């Protein structure tokens, strides 16, 4: 059974940074694309970033230049480095992979 566990969320002031991690168990990320999504209260779930098995990355327009996604296949981990955070980044952040979702980790940015 595939399980994804996100960690690293928390509260930070505007301009600060957080590093989110997603670890998979029950399978390997392997060649598959891994995604980070986020959902703010009352809003739809939006794509934040993705990374393919070969390391090609894609970012949502609102986070380009501030967030960086990376993966370590040996550790079965995908990391989302978030810099220059602003209150609009407040949301629950989810890791997703071949139809599986983690439980999410809350990120709160105060002004």
C-alpha positions in Angstrom: 0.0 0.0 0.0 1.3 3.4 -1.0 1.6 6.0 1.7 2.8 9.6 1.3 3.7 11.6 4.4 4.3 15.3 4.2 6.2 17.2 6.9 7.7 20.6 7.4 4.7 22.8 7.6 4.2 25.5 10.2 3.7 29.2 10.8 6.1 31.8 9.5 6.1 35.6 9.0 5.9 37.1 5.5 9.3 36.9 3.8 10.3 33.8 5.6 11.0 30.3 4.4 9.8 26.8 5.0 11.0 23.4 3.6 8.3 20.7 3.0 9.2 17.1 2.6 7.2 14.2 1.1 8.3 10.7 1.8 6.8 7.7 0.1 6.5 4.2 1.6 5.2 1.0 0.0 6.6 1.9 -3.3 9.4 4.0 -5.0 8.9 7.3 -6.7 11.0 5.8 -9.4 10.4 7.3 -12.8 7.1 8.9 -11.9 6.2 12.6 -11.6 5.6 13.8 -8.1 3.4 16.8 -7.5 2.8 19.4 -4.8 -0.6 20.9 -4.6 -2.1 23.4 -2.1 -5.6 24.3 -1.0 -6.6 27.4 0.8 -9.8 27.6 2.8 -12.8 28.0 0.4 -10.6 27.6 -2.7 -9.9 24.9 -5.1 -6.8 22.7 -4.9 -4.1 24.2 -7.1 -0.9 22.8 -8.5 2.2 24.3 -6.9 5.0 22.4 -8.5 5.9 19.1 -10.1 9.1 17.1 -10.9 9.4 14.3 -13.4 11.6 11.2 -13.0 14.3 12.9 -15.0 14.2 16.0 -12.9 12.2 18.3 -15.2 10.3 20.8 -13.0 7.2 22.9 -13.5 5.8 25.6 -11.2 2.5 27.4 -10.8 2.8 31.0 -11.9 2.3 32.4 -8.3 5.3 30.5 -7.0 7.8 30.8 -9.8 11.1 32.2 -8.6 10.3 31.6 -5.0 9.7 27.8 -4.7 12.0 25.0 -5.7 11.1 21.4 -6.0 13.7 18.6 -5.9 13.8 14.9 -5.4 16.1 12.3 -3.9 15.2 8.9 -5.3 17.6 7.1 -3.1 15.7 8.5 -0.1 12.3 8.3 -1.8 11.8 12.0 -0.9 10.6 15.1 -2.7 11.3 18.5 -1.1 9.6 21.8 -1.7 11.8 24.7 -0.7 9.6 27.8 -0.2 11.2 31.2 0.1 9.8 34.7 0.2 6.6 33.5 1.6 3.6 35.8 1.7 0.1 35.4 3.3 -1.4 34.2 0.0 0.8 31.1 0.3 -1.3 30.1 3.4 -2.8 26.7 2.6 -2.7 23.0 3.3 0.0 21.6 1.1 -0.4 18.1 -0.4 2.0 15.7 -2.0 0.6 13.5 -4.8 2.0 10.6 -6.9 0.3 8.2 -9.3 -3.1 8.9 -7.8 -2.1 8.8 -4.2 -2.3 11.7 -1.8 -0.7 12.5 1.5 -2.7 13.9 4.4 -1.4 17.4 3.9 0.7 19.8 6.0 -0.5 23.2 7.0 1.5 26.3 6.0 0.4 29.6 7.6 2.1 32.9 6.6 1.3 36.0 8.7 1.8 39.5 7.6 
